[in-house]
Amino acid sequence: MLLSSGDPLHNNPEPPYAPSLLPPNERRRATTTVRQAFRAAEDALHGLASDPSRLASVFASSDADLAVLNRICSALTEPERQVSPTDFHNSVHNAASGYFSIAIRSMSTATTVAAFDGSFAAGLLEAATLASIEGCDVLFVAYDVIGPQPLSAARPQTASGSCALLLTATPGPATLARLDLQTGAGSETVCSGAAAEELRVGCSALRGLTMLELLARSQAGECRFKMDASQILQVLVQPA
């Protein structure tokens, strides 16, 4: 609603999300980072007419779960070196993707991507390529959460956030827009508002805010996302 209305965005922390798709046991083990990914994933699935278990998925995160990694590293500095089994279970980069596959009982392709500040662009390109080549519907989820000290000093992010898109090679009545992707060189597109721009640069998962603004407002336009030091992903948005 805020993206479509043009009202200023605010970096207001929200309580951990309670994923409705997860069974109770998995819900108890789910970390704040996994819950952040589910916040966007479940929202994207709302109203989906087809069986979600048939969806392929691409989950993109710059840092995955820094809180878990920090606890494990801290435990290893203690004489006992006792690592929590739950933390060990959640330490892998594809934890959120795994929880999601369990939640929807999916046996479809599941991919995880990490590319530092280019994670959103790399994940979107992976998801779009999968949808185009395999002809399947793909759920793309980008998510990141502020890490604890001292890790956040080395990898500063000022906001936690997630976003999700359903990509398909076959447009239908619910299609919002056509996306044409290509790689090249140039600079990133910035948000029109100062508050939105602060969120965009403060969380790698929210680098796609410029494109989400166009989709929410049913506007055509071009967005450019940084992939690495020399390459960008250019996305042309054309409302359906």
Contacts in CASP RR format, 6 or more apart in sequence:
PFRMAT RR
TARGET T0000
AUTHOR 0000-0000-0000
METHOD contacts of the structure
MODEL  1
MLLSSGDPLHNNPEPPYAPSLLPPNERRRATTTVRQAFRAAEDALHGLAS
DPSRLASVFASSDADLAVLNRICSALTEPERQVSPTDFHNSVHNAASGYF
SIAIRSMSTATTVAAFDGSFAAGLLEAATLASIEGCDVLFVAYDVIGPQP
LSAARPQTASGSCALLLTATPGPATLARLDLQTGAGSETVCSGAAAEELR
VGCSALRGLTMLELLARSQAGECRFKMDASQILQVLVQPA
2 8 0 8 1.000
2 9 0 8 1.000
3 9 0 8 1.000
3 209 0 8 1.000
3 212 0 8 1.000
3 213 0 8 1.000
3 216 0 8 1.000
3 217 0 8 1.000
4 216 0 8 1.000
4 217 0 8 1.000
6 217 0 8 1.000
8 193 0 8 1.000
8 195 0 8 1.000
8 196 0 8 1.000
9 195 0 8 1.000
9 196 0 8 1.000
9 199 0 8 1.000
10 195 0 8 1.000
11 158 0 8 1.000
11 159 0 8 1.000
11 195 0 8 1.000
11 198 0 8 1.000
11 199 0 8 1.000
13 160 0 8 1.000
16 32 0 8 1.000
16 35 0 8 1.000
17 35 0 8 1.000
17 36 0 8 1.000
17 38 0 8 1.000
17 39 0 8 1.000
18 27 0 8 1.000
18 35 0 8 1.000
19 27 0 8 1.000
19 30 0 8 1.000
19 34 0 8 1.000
19 35 0 8 1.000
19 38 0 8 1.000
19 42 0 8 1.000
19 99 0 8 1.000
19 103 0 8 1.000
20 42 0 8 1.000
21 38 0 8 1.000
21 42 0 8 1.000
21 100 0 8 1.000
21 103 0 8 1.000
21 104 0 8 1.000
22 30 0 8 1.000
22 38 0 8 1.000
22 99 0 8 1.000
22 102 0 8 1.000
22 103 0 8 1.000
23 102 0 8 1.000
23 103 0 8 1.000
26 99 0 8 1.000
26 102 0 8 1.000
26 103 0 8 1.000
29 86 0 8 1.000
29 89 0 8 1.000
29 90 0 8 1.000
30 38 0 8 1.000
30 99 0 8 1.000
31 65 0 8 1.000
31 67 0 8 1.000
31 68 0 8 1.000
31 90 0 8 1.000
31 95 0 8 1.000
32 67 0 8 1.000
32 145 0 8 1.000
33 61 0 8 1.000
33 64 0 8 1.000
33 65 0 8 1.000
33 66 0 8 1.000
33 67 0 8 1.000
33 68 0 8 1.000
33 95 0 8 1.000
33 96 0 8 1.000
33 143 0 8 1.000
33 144 0 8 1.000
33 145 0 8 1.000
34 65 0 8 1.000
34 90 0 8 1.000
34 95 0 8 1.000
34 96 0 8 1.000
34 99 0 8 1.000
36 143 0 8 1.000
36 144 0 8 1.000
36 145 0 8 1.000
36 160 0 8 1.000
36 161 0 8 1.000
36 162 0 8 1.000
37 59 0 8 1.000
37 61 0 8 1.000
37 96 0 8 1.000
37 99 0 8 1.000
37 100 0 8 1.000
37 141 0 8 1.000
37 143 0 8 1.000
37 162 0 8 1.000
38 96 0 8 1.000
38 99 0 8 1.000
38 100 0 8 1.000
38 103 0 8 1.000
39 162 0 8 1.000
40 141 0 8 1.000
40 142 0 8 1.000
40 143 0 8 1.000
40 161 0 8 1.000
40 162 0 8 1.000
40 163 0 8 1.000
40 164 0 8 1.000
41 100 0 8 1.000
41 139 0 8 1.000
41 141 0 8 1.000
41 162 0 8 1.000
41 164 0 8 1.000
43 164 0 8 1.000
44 139 0 8 1.000
44 141 0 8 1.000
44 164 0 8 1.000
44 165 0 8 1.000
44 166 0 8 1.000
45 52 0 8 1.000
45 139 0 8 1.000
45 166 0 8 1.000
48 166 0 8 1.000
49 174 0 8 1.000
50 137 0 8 1.000
52 104 0 8 1.000
52 106 0 8 1.000
52 139 0 8 1.000
53 104 0 8 1.000
53 105 0 8 1.000
53 106 0 8 1.000
53 107 0 8 1.000
53 108 0 8 1.000
54 106 0 8 1.000
54 108 0 8 1.000
54 136 0 8 1.000
54 137 0 8 1.000
55 104 0 8 1.000
55 106 0 8 1.000
55 108 0 8 1.000
55 136 0 8 1.000
55 137 0 8 1.000
55 138 0 8 1.000
55 139 0 8 1.000
55 166 0 8 1.000
56 108 0 8 1.000
56 109 0 8 1.000
56 110 0 8 1.000
56 111 0 8 1.000
56 130 0 8 1.000
56 131 0 8 1.000
56 134 0 8 1.000
56 136 0 8 1.000
56 137 0 8 1.000
56 138 0 8 1.000
56 139 0 8 1.000
57 97 0 8 1.000
57 100 0 8 1.000
57 101 0 8 1.000
57 106 0 8 1.000
57 108 0 8 1.000
57 109 0 8 1.000
57 110 0 8 1.000
57 111 0 8 1.000
57 138 0 8 1.000
57 139 0 8 1.000
57 140 0 8 1.000
57 141 0 8 1.000
58 110 0 8 1.000
58 111 0 8 1.000
58 112 0 8 1.000
58 113 0 8 1.000
58 123 0 8 1.000
58 126 0 8 1.000
58 127 0 8 1.000
58 130 0 8 1.000
58 138 0 8 1.000
58 139 0 8 1.000
58 140 0 8 1.000
58 141 0 8 1.000
59 94 0 8 1.000
59 96 0 8 1.000
59 97 0 8 1.000
59 100 0 8 1.000
59 110 0 8 1.000
59 111 0 8 1.000
59 112 0 8 1.000
59 113 0 8 1.000
59 141 0 8 1.000
59 142 0 8 1.000
59 143 0 8 1.000
60 112 0 8 1.000
60 113 0 8 1.000
60 114 0 8 1.000
60 115 0 8 1.000
60 119 0 8 1.000
60 120 0 8 1.000
60 122 0 8 1.000
60 123 0 8 1.000
60 124 0 8 1.000
60 126 0 8 1.000
60 140 0 8 1.000
60 141 0 8 1.000
60 142 0 8 1.000
60 143 0 8 1.000
60 205 0 8 1.000
61 93 0 8 1.000
61 96 0 8 1.000
61 112 0 8 1.000
61 113 0 8 1.000
61 114 0 8 1.000
61 119 0 8 1.000
61 142 0 8 1.000
61 143 0 8 1.000
61 144 0 8 1.000
61 204 0 8 1.000
61 205 0 8 1.000
62 114 0 8 1.000
62 115 0 8 1.000
62 116 0 8 1.000
62 117 0 8 1.000
62 118 0 8 1.000
62 119 0 8 1.000
62 144 0 8 1.000
62 155 0 8 1.000
62 157 0 8 1.000
62 204 0 8 1.000
62 205 0 8 1.000
63 114 0 8 1.000
63 144 0 8 1.000
63 145 0 8 1.000
63 147 0 8 1.000
63 155 0 8 1.000
63 157 0 8 1.000
63 204 0 8 1.000
64 92 0 8 1.000
64 93 0 8 1.000
64 95 0 8 1.000
64 96 0 8 1.000
64 114 0 8 1.000
65 90 0 8 1.000
65 91 0 8 1.000
65 95 0 8 1.000
65 145 0 8 1.000
66 145 0 8 1.000
66 147 0 8 1.000
66 148 0 8 1.000
66 151 0 8 1.000
66 152 0 8 1.000
66 155 0 8 1.000
67 145 0 8 1.000
67 147 0 8 1.000
67 148 0 8 1.000
68 87 0 8 1.000
68 90 0 8 1.000
68 91 0 8 1.000
69 91 0 8 1.000
69 151 0 8 1.000
70 147 0 8 1.000
70 148 0 8 1.000
70 150 0 8 1.000
70 151 0 8 1.000
71 84 0 8 1.000
71 87 0 8 1.000
72 83 0 8 1.000
72 84 0 8 1.000
72 87 0 8 1.000
72 88 0 8 1.000
72 91 0 8 1.000
75 81 0 8 1.000
75 82 0 8 1.000
75 83 0 8 1.000
75 84 0 8 1.000
75 87 0 8 1.000
76 83 0 8 1.000
89 95 0 8 1.000
93 112 0 8 1.000
93 114 0 8 1.000
94 110 0 8 1.000
94 112 0 8 1.000
96 141 0 8 1.000
96 143 0 8 1.000
97 110 0 8 1.000
97 111 0 8 1.000
97 112 0 8 1.000
98 110 0 8 1.000
100 106 0 8 1.000
100 110 0 8 1.000
100 141 0 8 1.000
101 110 0 8 1.000
108 136 0 8 1.000
109 130 0 8 1.000
109 134 0 8 1.000
109 136 0 8 1.000
111 126 0 8 1.000
111 130 0 8 1.000
113 119 0 8 1.000
113 122 0 8 1.000
113 123 0 8 1.000
113 126 0 8 1.000
115 121 0 8 1.000
115 122 0 8 1.000
115 123 0 8 1.000
115 227 0 8 1.000
115 228 0 8 1.000
116 204 0 8 1.000
117 204 0 8 1.000
117 207 0 8 1.000
117 226 0 8 1.000
118 204 0 8 1.000
118 207 0 8 1.000
118 225 0 8 1.000
118 226 0 8 1.000
118 227 0 8 1.000
118 228 0 8 1.000
119 142 0 8 1.000
119 144 0 8 1.000
119 204 0 8 1.000
119 205 0 8 1.000
119 207 0 8 1.000
120 142 0 8 1.000
120 204 0 8 1.000
120 205 0 8 1.000
120 206 0 8 1.000
120 207 0 8 1.000
120 208 0 8 1.000
120 225 0 8 1.000
121 207 0 8 1.000
121 225 0 8 1.000
121 226 0 8 1.000
121 227 0 8 1.000
121 232 0 8 1.000
121 233 0 8 1.000
122 227 0 8 1.000
122 233 0 8 1.000
123 140 0 8 1.000
123 142 0 8 1.000
124 140 0 8 1.000
124 142 0 8 1.000
124 165 0 8 1.000
124 181 0 8 1.000
124 225 0 8 1.000
124 233 0 8 1.000
124 235 0 8 1.000
125 181 0 8 1.000
125 183 0 8 1.000
125 227 0 8 1.000
125 233 0 8 1.000
127 138 0 8 1.000
127 139 0 8 1.000
127 140 0 8 1.000
127 165 0 8 1.000
127 167 0 8 1.000
128 138 0 8 1.000
128 167 0 8 1.000
128 179 0 8 1.000
128 181 0 8 1.000
130 136 0 8 1.000
130 138 0 8 1.000
131 137 0 8 1.000
131 138 0 8 1.000
131 167 0 8 1.000
131 168 0 8 1.000
131 169 0 8 1.000
132 169 0 8 1.000
135 169 0 8 1.000
135 170 0 8 1.000
136 169 0 8 1.000
137 166 0 8 1.000
137 167 0 8 1.000
137 168 0 8 1.000
138 166 0 8 1.000
138 167 0 8 1.000
138 168 0 8 1.000
139 164 0 8 1.000
139 165 0 8 1.000
139 166 0 8 1.000
139 167 0 8 1.000
140 164 0 8 1.000
140 165 0 8 1.000
140 166 0 8 1.000
140 167 0 8 1.000
141 162 0 8 1.000
141 163 0 8 1.000
141 164 0 8 1.000
142 162 0 8 1.000
142 163 0 8 1.000
142 164 0 8 1.000
142 204 0 8 1.000
142 205 0 8 1.000
142 206 0 8 1.000
142 207 0 8 1.000
142 208 0 8 1.000
143 161 0 8 1.000
143 162 0 8 1.000
143 163 0 8 1.000
143 205 0 8 1.000
144 157 0 8 1.000
144 160 0 8 1.000
144 161 0 8 1.000
144 162 0 8 1.000
144 203 0 8 1.000
144 204 0 8 1.000
144 205 0 8 1.000
145 160 0 8 1.000
145 161 0 8 1.000
146 152 0 8 1.000
146 157 0 8 1.000
146 158 0 8 1.000
146 159 0 8 1.000
146 160 0 8 1.000
147 155 0 8 1.000
147 157 0 8 1.000
157 202 0 8 1.000
157 203 0 8 1.000
157 204 0 8 1.000
158 198 0 8 1.000
158 202 0 8 1.000
158 203 0 8 1.000
159 198 0 8 1.000
159 199 0 8 1.000
159 202 0 8 1.000
159 203 0 8 1.000
159 206 0 8 1.000
160 203 0 8 1.000
161 203 0 8 1.000
161 205 0 8 1.000
161 206 0 8 1.000
162 205 0 8 1.000
163 205 0 8 1.000
163 206 0 8 1.000
163 208 0 8 1.000
163 209 0 8 1.000
163 212 0 8 1.000
167 179 0 8 1.000
168 175 0 8 1.000
171 178 0 8 1.000
171 240 0 8 1.000
172 240 0 8 1.000
175 240 0 8 1.000
176 215 0 8 1.000
176 218 0 8 1.000
176 239 0 8 1.000
176 240 0 8 1.000
177 214 0 8 1.000
177 215 0 8 1.000
177 218 0 8 1.000
177 237 0 8 1.000
177 238 0 8 1.000
177 239 0 8 1.000
177 240 0 8 1.000
178 237 0 8 1.000
178 238 0 8 1.000
178 240 0 8 1.000
179 235 0 8 1.000
179 236 0 8 1.000
179 237 0 8 1.000
180 235 0 8 1.000
180 236 0 8 1.000
180 238 0 8 1.000
181 233 0 8 1.000
181 234 0 8 1.000
181 235 0 8 1.000
181 236 0 8 1.000
182 233 0 8 1.000
182 234 0 8 1.000
183 227 0 8 1.000
183 231 0 8 1.000
183 232 0 8 1.000
183 233 0 8 1.000
183 234 0 8 1.000
184 231 0 8 1.000
184 232 0 8 1.000
184 233 0 8 1.000
184 234 0 8 1.000
185 230 0 8 1.000
185 231 0 8 1.000
185 232 0 8 1.000
186 224 0 8 1.000
186 232 0 8 1.000
187 224 0 8 1.000
187 232 0 8 1.000
188 207 0 8 1.000
188 224 0 8 1.000
188 225 0 8 1.000
188 226 0 8 1.000
188 232 0 8 1.000
189 210 0 8 1.000
189 222 0 8 1.000
189 223 0 8 1.000
189 224 0 8 1.000
189 225 0 8 1.000
190 197 0 8 1.000
190 200 0 8 1.000
190 210 0 8 1.000
191 197 0 8 1.000
191 199 0 8 1.000
191 200 0 8 1.000
191 209 0 8 1.000
191 210 0 8 1.000
191 213 0 8 1.000
192 213 0 8 1.000
196 209 0 8 1.000
196 213 0 8 1.000
199 206 0 8 1.000
199 209 0 8 1.000
200 206 0 8 1.000
200 207 0 8 1.000
200 208 0 8 1.000
200 209 0 8 1.000
200 210 0 8 1.000
207 225 0 8 1.000
207 226 0 8 1.000
208 223 0 8 1.000
208 225 0 8 1.000
210 223 0 8 1.000
211 223 0 8 1.000
211 225 0 8 1.000
211 235 0 8 1.000
211 237 0 8 1.000
213 219 0 8 1.000
214 220 0 8 1.000
214 221 0 8 1.000
214 223 0 8 1.000
214 237 0 8 1.000
215 237 0 8 1.000
218 239 0 8 1.000
219 237 0 8 1.000
219 239 0 8 1.000
220 237 0 8 1.000
220 238 0 8 1.000
220 239 0 8 1.000
221 236 0 8 1.000
221 237 0 8 1.000
221 238 0 8 1.000
222 234 0 8 1.000
222 235 0 8 1.000
222 236 0 8 1.000
222 237 0 8 1.000
223 234 0 8 1.000
223 235 0 8 1.000
223 237 0 8 1.000
224 232 0 8 1.000
224 233 0 8 1.000
224 234 0 8 1.000
224 235 0 8 1.000
225 232 0 8 1.000
225 233 0 8 1.000
225 235 0 8 1.000
226 232 0 8 1.000
227 233 0 8 1.000
END
